[in-house]
């Protein structure tokens, strides 16, 4: 079946959202990098081949090397109505096994995958036992931290909106303000899971937060030290960033009215 709708004439431009999931192990993050394979480059190559036109995509965020995504969106423009199910099927057949397209939707012409997102949710997974099947997809810790203290500290995050202390140095952001609406640790089947939701995140922010909360849980910092760390606006005051393989972008939300 042709991936273009047969009854549709050429129009100026139509915008589409793609819903994507991927394992980040084999990629140098989302954004195109010189001399390194990225998610963006791989997707753009597949779309350009199938649609027979150079396609540029804009993602909801820029995940770092090794970070995974259970749900992330990107948008692209194309001057024809597309048979969305057919394109989704062809993309999944064409792309590597560690990237999946879960949906493609027609959206309003000014919809933006990055700027129109109202919230993003990340998970960080920590395995508390040696497990060869999770080695590339979680951080392995050989001791149990104090979960109660880490959750007390996580609640403190909701009282602040300037998180420069958790941002990667030498970043080009205009503001370090983020609104965190949820942050919580849970323990299930010998696995620690940290879930955090905010309107936006800074580069390396979640991994730095997790590292700092772990230092509190392991007794290297006190719960109330987190106030001084955040107020310092100094990255060197916060904890060490945890490895990328335990981090997952799991949900990005948008206003319903964007979708046609």
Secondary structure as GFF3:
##gff-version 3
##sequence-region A 1 260
A	DSSP	beta_strand	14	22	.	.	.	ID=ss1
A	DSSP	alpha_helix	39	51	.	.	.	ID=ss2
A	DSSP	beta_strand	58	59	.	.	.	ID=ss3
A	DSSP	beta_strand	68	78	.	.	.	ID=ss4
A	DSSP	alpha_helix	84	94	.	.	.	ID=ss5
A	DSSP	beta_strand	99	107	.	.	.	ID=ss6
A	DSSP	beta_strand	117	127	.	.	.	ID=ss7
A	DSSP	beta_strand	139	140	.	.	.	ID=ss8
A	DSSP	alpha_helix	147	157	.	.	.	ID=ss9
A	DSSP	three_ten_helix	164	166	.	.	.	ID=ss10
A	DSSP	beta_strand	180	188	.	.	.	ID=ss11
A	DSSP	beta_strand	191	198	.	.	.	ID=ss12
A	DSSP	alpha_helix	205	217	.	.	.	ID=ss13
A	DSSP	alpha_helix	225	232	.	.	.	ID=ss14
A	DSSP	three_ten_helix	235	237	.	.	.	ID=ss15
A	DSSP	three_ten_helix	244	246	.	.	.	ID=ss16
A	DSSP	beta_strand	247	254	.	.	.	ID=ss17
A	DSSP	three_ten_helix	256	258	.	.	.	ID=ss18
###
